[in-house]
């Protein structure tokens, strides 16, 4: 049990398959957008699933 590492909340959500929280500037990286506070892929965005928020630049 000595080799256990501290896991952050964000890491745990990623491991469980959850969505990563949007950074302050709203830039989730290539292929992703910020929607309702979480980074989501552009490929899943549509009027029936979710819409991407406008970037904060």
Rosetta blueprint (number, residue, H / E / L):
1 X L
2 X L
3 X L
4 X L
5 X L
6 X L
7 X L
8 X L
9 X H
10 X H
11 X H
12 X H
13 X H
14 X H
15 X H
16 X L
17 X L
18 X L
19 X L
20 X L
21 X E
22 X L
23 X L
24 X L
25 X L
26 X L
27 X L
28 X L
29 X L
30 X L
31 X L
32 X E
33 X E
34 X E
35 X E
36 X L
37 X L
38 X E
39 X E
40 X E
41 X E
42 X H
43 X H
44 X H
45 X L
46 X E
47 X L
48 X L
49 X L
50 X E
51 X L
52 X L
53 X L
54 X L
55 X L
56 X L
57 X L
